[in-house]
Amino acid sequence: MIIVDTCSWLKIQLIYDKLKVDLRNMFQEFEILSTHQLNDELKYYLKEFIDSTIFQIHPINQDDMDQFKTLGFDLADASIIILSKEKKAFVITEDGELLVFLINSNIKAIQLAEFFLALLNLDKIEKRECYNLIKFLREQKNIKENKHKKLKAKLQELR
């Protein structure tokens, strides 16, 4: 089970627009969880790009969300935190604050570039494509140089 945040879907759309690599089909192979709040955000920003019928949408109690709103998270991010805790789901996020919060809360969370390495391990993408996707995210300043070097080193270790 995975949850993909709006920022990550926007990067996936950017990859599609700039590199003509369509990753949406690969994501459909996973059980993708969402919430009404996240789904509303996705429909607003990505209604032409994402078919939200592939998501399993779970309701979130508003009272549970209030505690995370006071920490500065918007409704979609707060719902991601709650759902990931409830379902023990894996989160893919490009939101730095959300990523740090999730990791510090012992919730499995990674950035999109790291997910590309997982796709390579699962034989869903080729090594060259993984390299190009990670390189593109670095060029977009989506990942820092230090992380880029670590990801390249991991990529060299694989296969």
Helices and strands as residue ranges (DSSP letters): E 2-4, H 6-19, H 24-27, E 32-35, H 36-46, G 52-54, E 56-58, H 62-69, H 75-87, E 90-92, H 96-104, E 109-110, H 112-121, H 127-139, H 145-157
